[in-house]
Amino acid sequence: MLLIADIQERKQEIIDGLKVKRFDNAEEAIEKLLKLDEQRKNAKTRLDKALGESKSVAKQIGQLMQQGKKEEAEEAKSKTADLKNECKALNEELSQVENELRDLLYTIPNYPSALVKEGNSDEDNELISEHGDIPQLPEGSKAHWDLIKEYDIIDFELGNKITGAGFPVYKGQGARLQRALINFFLDEAVKSGYSEVAPPVMVNEASGLGTGQLPDKEGQMYKITDQDLYMIPTAEVPIMNLYRDVIIPEEKLPVKHAGYTPCFRKEAGSWGADVRGLNRLHQFDKVELIEIIKPEESEKAHENMCNHVVGLLKKLELPFRILRLCGGDLGFTAHITYDYEVFSAGQKKWLECSSVSNVLNYQTNRLKCRYKKDKKTVLLHSLNGSGLALPRIMAAIIENNQTAEGIKIPEVLVPYTGFEYITK
């Protein structure tokens, strides 16, 4: 969440940024926030004064009793009782204001970078660059949803039978390719200095609040209602929460983790050709990258994380493009995000496979994730990125590499699959 001190210092800049992010009533929300903060300060001042007076009067009681001034001591006891009641009321008032202030802060997104342009949706995202050659497929080439049936490597009907739509079953060489991609992505992350971690795939409410998925994305998350647990939408949630309420020693920075997990999203309201086949699933596999770093180093770290994703796509020999998200498409917690899209030749369309975001101290403020600098406690910055999400990478590999001999496996994956072609 945003820091109140930052809002006070750069009030208009943050309001203008929230408007770019299409946050409704940005000015009204910020004004209400600052008003609540004043109420909080006022209640705290009055409570501190009453507590101080109560302690002072309590000390006087013993002195008065020693001096034999029983009547005055009784008056002091009565005053102490009144002050205790006043303190209780002020404490309740302070708690109420603090809760209201916190709840309002939870609803206000991170403000965007000055690089983020105006825009309402993904159609307004800014194209930064394109890489690689678009494959020229032979006549009769197919989209992956036909190829997976032909080669019997992914079965949506079985998944629908077992669970429901959007939960595919990977079979044979398809399962092997899926595993190869996971291992390749993890190995490449470790080579780039990320430490591998295998976190839980369910989190509690505090974890969801800590990374900003709650309350913003509650409707998109699967909830285990009788235990108050959520299936994770991304490994970012449990990995970042490893450092909730933690002061990280300076010599341990930066923290860099890579984690593979299945991910679960309701994807409510999704429909049309964009969700066909592997394009959009309720359960999918992803390797996630997170970094926790000193504030002055986060911009360079973001660039490095972006370069890591570029390296993966080049090694997979997939044509891709890089987009900078506009304000209206930028995620709730993100300060700036670059999306990576691969071209899937069978569908003749671009498919997003990674988002790499700098979150600044928005998450670490919620998580209370800090380090000591010159004996002062300082909030760290956090970054996250997909390195990579598998379904659309699978779709692009299957579609782009269809040949008369079968589906050709990218050379870098052959040591992982043990075969060069998926065959019938």
N, C-alpha and C positions, 0 to 999 in steps of 0.2 A: 504494500500500500504506500501511498505517497507520504512523505514526511511533512508534518504541519509547518515545521521551520522553513522548508523549501517553498511551500505555498505562500507563507507570509513574505518571504524574500522576493519571490518571482511570481507574484499572484497573477498579473495580467498575462504574462508569458504562458503560464500553465493553463489558464482559462482559454487562451487562443489555441493552444495545442490540443486541448480536449475537444474544442469545436472542430478542429481538423479531423479528429478521430470520430467525429459524429456522435459525441456523447451529449445526449439531450440535457438541456438546462444546466450546462456547465457552470455558468456564472452564478445561478441560483444555488447550486450544490456547494460551490466553493464559499459563497457568502454565508450559507447556513453553517458550514463546517467551521469557519473562523468565529462565528457567533457562539457556537457550542464550545469552542476552545476557550473563549473569554469566560463563558459561564463555568467551565471546568476550573479555570484559574481562580475565579472569584470564590467558588465553593471550597477549593483547596485552601485558599488564604484564610477564609472564615473558620474552616475546620482546624487548621494549624493554630490559629489564635485561641480558639475555644479549648483545644487540647493543652496548650501552654498554660492558659489560665487555670484549667482544672488541676494540672500538676502543681501549680503554685499554691492554690488553695488547699490541696491535699497536704502539702508540707506544713502549712500554717496550723492545721488541726492538731498535729502532734505537739507543736510548740505551745499552742494555747492550752492544751491539756496539761503540759508540764508546768505551765505558769498558773494553773488553777483557774483559768478563765473558761469554766465549763459552758456558760451561756454563749460566749462568743464562739467557742468550739462547735456547739450545736448549730449555730447560724452558718458556720463554715461548712459543716456537714451537709446542711440543707442546700447551700449554694453548689457544693460539689455534685449533689444528686441532680440539680437542675442543669449543671454543665454537662453531666454525663448524658442526659436526655438530649441536650442540644447537640452534642457531638454525634450521638447516634443518628439524629435526624439529618445532620450535615453530611455524615458518612453515606447515608442512603441517597441523599441528593447528589453527592459526588459520584457514587457508583452508577446512578441512573444516567447522569450526563456523560460519563465515560463510556458507558455501554452504547448510548445513542451516537456518540462521536465515532466509536469504533465501527458500529454498523454502517454508518454513512461512509466512512473511509473505505469499507469493503466494497461499496457499490461504485466507487470512482476508479476508473481505469488508469493505467500508467499514461503519462503524457508522451507524445511522439517526438522523435528527433526532428531537427530543422530540415533534414534531408527528405523527410516524408512529405509527399505531395498530397494535395487535395484529391478527393475521390470518394465514390460511394460504395464501390464493390470491386470484385476481382477484375472486372473489365477495365478498370481505371488504373490497374497496377502498371508500374513503370518498367519497361523492358531495358535491361542493362546490357546484356550481351547474349549471343547465340554461339554454340560450339558444336563441331562435328557435322558430318554430312547426313542428310535425310536419306534413308535407304530407299532404293528403287526396287520394289518387290516385283516378282514375276506375275504374269496374268493368272488369276485364280487364287491369289493369296487371300488369307482369311484373318478375321479378328481372333483374339485369343480365346474367346468363349466358344468358338467352333473348334479351334485347334486343341484345346484341352480335352474335349470329348473324343476327337479323332485319335489322340495319342493316349487317352485314358490316364491323365496325370493329375487332374483336379476334378472333383465331383461335387457339384452344387446340390444335386438332387439328394444325395446321401446326407449331406450336411443339413438340408432342409428337413429330412426325415428324422434325424437325430436331435436337432436343436430348433432350426428355423432358418428363414432366409438370411443370407449374409454370413453364414458360418460354414465355409467350404471344408471338404476333406481332401487333403493332399495325398496322392497315391504314387507308389513306385518311384519312377524317375522324377516325378514332380516333387515328391517329398524330399528326395535326395537333393534336387536343385535348391529347394527352400533351405535345407540345412546347410548346403554349401554357401549360400549367400550370407546366412547368419554368421557362420564361422569366418568367412572372408571379411565381413564388416568388423567383427570383433578383433580379428588379427591385425587389420589395418589400423584400428583405433589404438591398440596397444603399441604398435610401432610408432604412432604419433604422440605417445606419452600419456595416453589415457589409461587409468587403472580400471580393470574390469570388476564389475559388481553385479550380483544376481539378487535383486530385491524382491520382496513380496509383490503379488499382483492384486492384493486388496489393501486398501488404506482406510484409516478412520477419518472422521470429520475434521479433526485438527490438522491432519496432513493435507486434506483438500483445501482447507482455508489457508494453510501456510504457503501454498504455491499459487493460489488464485483461481483454482478450478471451482471452488465454492466461495460465494454463492453463484458466481457467474455462469458456470456450465453444469449446474445440478441437473437440469433437464436432459443433458446428453450423457449422463453417467448412469451405469447400472448400479442399483443399490440393493444390498442385502438388508432388508428392512428390520428383521428381527434381531440383527446384531449391530446395526448402525455402521456398516462397512460398505465401501464402494469398490467396484472393479476399476482398475486404473485405466485412464484413457491414454496414458503415456508413462514410460518409466521415469520421466522427469519428476513426477510427483513423489514416489517413494525415495528416489535417490537424493533429491534436494532435502527431503525431510530427515535424512541421516544427520543433517547439520542444524536441525531445529534446536534453538536454545543452546547453541554451542559457540564458545569463543575459540576460534581456530588459532593455534600458535602461528606466528608470522613465518617461521621457518617451514611450516607445512603448506604454505601457499605457493603457487595456485593449487587448488584442488581440481583434478580432472578425472572424471569417471565416464566409462562407457558401460551400458547395460542392455542386455537383450531381454525382452519380455513380450508375451502376447499383450495386445492392447484391446480395450473394449469400449465401443461407442455406439450409442443408440442411433446416431445419425438421423434423428427425427426430422421429418419434413423433406427428406431426400427422395427424388424421383427422376424418371427420364433416363436417357441414354448414358448420362454421366455416371450412373450407378450400376451399369450392367457389368456382369462378370466380376473381375478383380478390381474394378475402378473404385468401388466403395463397399466396405464390409463392416459388419458389426464386431467381428474379431479378426485381428490381423497381427502379424509379427513386425517388430521394429527394433533396431538398435539405436539407442538414444545416447547423445553426448551431453554432458553438463560440465560447466566450469564455474568455480567460485574463485574470485580474484580481487585484487586490490582495485579500487575505483579508477586510479590513473592508468591501469593496464587493460581495462575491459574493451576499449575500442580496438586495440591491436589484437586482443584475444578473439574478438568477433571476426576480424579479418582472417585470422589463422583457422578458425573453425570453418569458415566459408571455403577456404582453400582446401581443407581436408575433404569436404564434400565434393568439390570439383575434381580432386584427385581420384576419388572412388568412381565417379561417373566416367572419367576418361579411361580408367583401367577396365571398365565394363564395356567400353567401346560403344557407348550409347550417345546419340545426339541429345544435347540438352540446352536449355536457356535459363538465364538468371533474371528474376524479377524483383524489384523493390516494392513492397506492399504499400499501397496508398492508405490514407488515414482511415477510410471506411472499411478496409479489409484487414487492418492491423489488429492482432489479437489483444485481448483485454490487458494482459500483463506486459506486453512487448513495448519497448521504446523504438525499436527498429527491427525489421525482419526482411530477410532475403529468401524468396522461394526458388526452388530448383525443380524444373519440369523436364521430363524426358519425352522425346517424340516417339509415339507408338504407331508404327507405320500401318498396321492392319486397320486401325481405326482412323488413321490420318489425323491425329490430334495430340496435343500436349497434355501430359499427365503429371501433376505435382507429386514429387517423391520425397521432398525434404523442405523444411522451414528452419532457418537458423536465426535466432533472435538474441539481441542484447536486452536484458530486462532492467539493467542498472541495479538500484537497491530496492526495487519494488517488492520482490519476493523476500529478500534478506531482511527487510524491515518487518514483514509479517512473521518471518521465521526466527527473528532475533539472532541472526547469523552474523557474527562480528569477529574482529581481531583487535589486538592491542597495538596502538601506534603512539609512541611517546607517552606511555602510561595512560592514554585515553582510549576508550572503546569506540571503534569506528565500524560502521556498517560496510560489508563487502558488496561487490556486484556479482550478479549471476548471469550466465548465458546458457542457452540450450539449443540443440539442433538434432535433426534426424540424421542418423548416419549409417544406414538409410532405412526408410519404411519399405517393406518388401513387396506388397501386392502389385503396385504399379511398375516396379522394377521387373517383377516376374512377367507382367503383361507385355512390357516393352521388349524384353529378351525373347519371349516366345514369338511375338509378332515380327520383330525386326530380323530374326535369324531363321525364318522358315525357308528351307531349301528342299530340293528333290531327295536329298539323303536323310532329311529329318530336321529337327530344330537344332541348329549349331550352338554349342555352349561357348560363351566368351572364353578366350584362352586362359585368362587369369583364374577362372573357376574350375578348369579341368582337373587340376591337382586335388580339388575338393570333391568333385562329383565322381571322378574315376572314369568318366566317359566323355566323348567329344560331341555326341549327338543324342538327342532324345529321339528314339525310334518307336515305330508301332509294334 
